[in-house]
């Protein structure tokens, strides 16, 4: 009977926090050579590391947007009118994409540092950060922080839809008018786009 030989994972990889040390361990492993069980462990470790890097990317993008050689310390107090321009060129991204990145970074890093700390530690991924930021945007700053700090311990175990539902529950309990404001904001942000095809003229609502 043929016995399959698999490569072993480096010691400590399963529990290692994200960062340079975990990155060095991950680089030693060919995922095609490990056992079926270890592929799951390896995936979880890469997820932690990816979340850590994306949190650091958001941090450095925010610093680039705040950078100003004419200000003391080389930074301005807040985002300027043209803060997205250089990042758009460097990242080859649209103004909308860069603005969303910076808005998410500002909320997670400056307004709710607990959110960025969990992101940086690989406890939650970028999709969950985005949901936390987006679904509390209509709350006051204080209420948004209360909701996010409350939901953070649960967030790693919740699906994305489950996380949205939990945020909705907490936000409505704190601010009963929150749902109405969210609906009004969504209506104002909708736009209509017409597109002609060879068959028909289609009208698409874009949120």
C-alpha positions in Angstrom: 0.0 0.0 0.0 1.4 3.4 -1.0 2.0 5.8 1.8 1.8 9.5 1.0 4.6 11.5 2.6 3.8 15.1 3.4 6.0 18.0 4.4 5.6 19.2 7.9 4.6 22.8 8.8 7.3 24.8 10.6 6.9 24.7 14.4 4.8 27.4 15.8 3.3 28.5 12.5 -0.3 27.7 13.6 -0.3 30.1 16.5 2.3 32.7 15.3 1.0 36.3 15.2 1.2 38.0 11.9 4.4 40.0 11.0 7.9 39.4 9.8 8.4 36.1 11.8 5.2 34.5 10.5 6.1 35.7 7.0 9.4 34.0 7.2 7.7 30.7 8.3 5.1 30.9 5.5 7.8 31.4 2.9 9.3 28.1 3.9 6.2 26.1 3.0 5.0 24.8 -0.4 1.3 24.4 0.1 1.2 21.6 -2.5 3.5 19.5 -0.3 1.6 19.6 3.0 -1.1 17.2 4.2 -4.9 18.0 3.7 -5.2 18.9 7.4 -2.2 21.3 7.2 -3.6 23.1 4.2 -6.4 24.4 6.4 -3.9 25.5 9.1 -1.8 27.1 6.4 -4.7 29.0 4.9 -5.6 30.4 8.3 -2.0 31.6 8.8 -1.9 33.2 5.4 -5.2 34.9 6.1 -3.8 36.5 9.3 -0.7 37.6 7.4 -2.7 39.1 4.6 -5.0 41.0 6.9 -1.9 42.4 8.7 -0.3 43.5 5.4 -3.6 45.2 4.3 -3.9 47.0 7.6 -0.3 48.3 7.1 -1.1 49.2 3.5 -4.0 51.3 4.7 -1.8 53.0 7.3 0.9 53.9 4.8 -1.7 55.1 2.3 -3.2 57.4 4.9 0.3 58.8 5.7 0.9 59.4 2.0 -2.3 61.3 1.8 -1.5 63.4 4.8 2.1 64.1 3.7 3.0 67.7 3.2 6.7 68.8 3.1 5.7 72.4 3.9 4.0 71.5 7.3 5.7 70.9 10.6 6.6 67.2 10.9 5.8 66.7 7.2 2.1 66.0 7.8 -1.1 68.1 7.5 -3.9 67.8 10.0 -6.4 66.2 7.6 -6.9 65.2 4.0 -6.4 68.0 1.6 -8.3 68.7 -1.6 -5.8 67.0 -3.8 -4.7 64.3 -1.3 -5.8 61.5 -3.6 -4.0 62.6 -6.7 -0.6 61.2 -6.1 -2.0 57.9 -4.7 -4.2 57.6 -7.8 -1.1 57.7 -10.0 1.0 55.4 -7.9 -1.8 52.8 -7.5 -3.4 53.3 -10.9 -6.7 53.6 -9.2 -9.8 55.8 -9.6 -10.5 58.7 -7.4 -13.5 56.8 -5.9 -11.4 53.7 -5.0 -8.7 55.9 -3.4 -11.2 57.9 -1.5 -12.8 54.8 -0.1 -9.4 53.4 0.9 -8.6 56.7 2.7 -12.0 56.9 4.3 -11.7 53.4 5.7 -8.2 54.0 6.9 -9.2 57.2 8.6 -12.0 55.5 10.5 -10.0 52.5 11.5 -6.8 54.2 12.4 -7.8 57.6 13.8 -11.5 57.4 14.8 -11.7 53.8 16.1 -8.1 52.5 16.8 -9.5 49.3 18.3 -10.7 48.4 14.8 -7.2 48.9 13.2 -5.5 47.0 16.0 -7.7 43.9 15.4 -7.1 44.3 11.6 -3.4 44.6 12.1 -3.3 41.6 14.4 -5.0 39.5 11.8 -8.1 38.9 13.9 -10.4 40.3 11.3 -9.9 40.7 7.6 -10.4 43.7 5.3 -13.9 42.7 4.2 -15.0 42.8 7.9 -13.3 46.1 8.4 -15.1 47.5 5.4 -18.5 46.3 6.7 -17.8 47.8 10.1 -16.9 51.2 8.6 -19.7 51.2 6.0 -22.5 50.1 8.2 -21.8 52.5 11.0 -21.2 55.6 8.7 -24.6 57.0 9.5 -24.1 56.9 13.2 -22.4 59.6 15.3 -18.7 59.1 15.9 -19.4 58.1 19.5 -22.1 55.6 18.6 -20.1 54.1 15.7 -17.2 53.4 18.1 -19.5 51.8 20.6 -21.1 49.5 18.0 -17.7 48.5 16.5 -16.0 47.9 19.9 -19.0 45.8 20.9 -19.0 43.7 17.7 -15.3 43.2 17.4 -15.0 40.1 19.6 -17.8 38.5 17.6 -16.7 39.6 14.2 -14.1 36.8 13.5 -16.8 34.1 14.0 -19.5 35.8 12.0 -20.1 35.5 8.3 -20.2 38.8 6.4 -24.0 38.8 6.3 -24.1 37.8 10.0 -21.8 40.7 10.8 -24.1 43.1 9.0 -27.1 41.8 10.9 -25.3 42.1 14.2 -24.2 45.7 13.5 -27.8 46.5 12.5 -29.1 45.1 15.8 -26.5 47.1 17.9 -26.9 50.3 15.9 -30.7 50.2 16.1 -30.6 49.6 19.9 -28.3 52.6 20.3 -30.0 54.9 17.8 -33.5 54.0 16.7 -33.4 56.5 13.9 -30.3 55.0 12.4 -32.1 52.7 9.9 -34.2 55.6 8.5 -31.0 57.7 7.9 -29.2 54.8 6.3 -32.1 54.4 3.9 -32.2 58.1 3.1 -28.5 58.2 2.4 -28.7 55.2 0.1 -31.5 56.8 -1.9 -29.5 60.0 -2.3 -26.4 58.1 -3.5 -28.2 56.1 -6.1 -27.7 57.2 -9.7 -29.2 56.1 -13.0 -27.0 55.1 -16.0 -28.3 54.3 -19.5 -26.5 51.8 -21.7 -27.4 51.0 -25.3 -26.7 47.5 -26.5 -27.4 45.9 -29.9 -30.7 44.6 -28.5 -32.1 47.3 -26.4 -31.4 50.4 -24.3 -30.9 49.3 -20.7 -31.3 51.6 -17.7 -29.3 50.5 -14.7 -29.6 51.8 -11.2 -26.2 52.0 -9.6 -25.7 52.3 -5.9 
